[in-house]
């Protein structure tokens, strides 16, 4: 699926986790690896990964294929990683017509949810497509058409597109999906996922 690329944000400091959480293991794999595998399984082959804190360690610990790894020189804030990632996606050749923005600390990201977002590209002309989970949780990953990449410039601080889109709901198409997609912010979060059934 050459007309869609993905941006995976994995530049955070993992302060609450205590070590690079991208490399924490779930189901025998680093959690960042699980996110990358889900994106590929959904049919997206061009993937940009934004690293920052502990970048060298993460680069050594992931089984890369042909992902494009870029570094955020100021990774303190999620918004700057989003901007770095979308700039890198826009520079791909041929330029993609949309980008899936995924979080590297959501190892239960499901290929089926991504495929549902991709299918909605054919049924809506709204520039942003988000999942709404039946069991609650944040609307990630987010699919953004190329003519809306500039929305990232409005993001600030440790926030992605959420606050921007909350003020402009007319830009958003929602796709109802089952389950949820939790973040791993602490070791307790990871333990909860280990204790639960996948998906």
Secondary structure, 3 states (H helix, E strand, C coil): CCCEEEEEEECCCCCCCCCCHHHCEECCEEHHHHHHHHHHHCCCCEEEEEECCCHHHHHHHCCCCCCEEEECCCCCCHHHHHHHHHHHHHCCCCCCCEEEEEECCCCCCCHHHHHHHHHHCCCCCCCEEEEEECCCCCCCCEEEEHHHHHHHHHCCCCCCCHHHHHCCHHHEEEEEECCCCCCCCCHHHHHHHHHCCCC
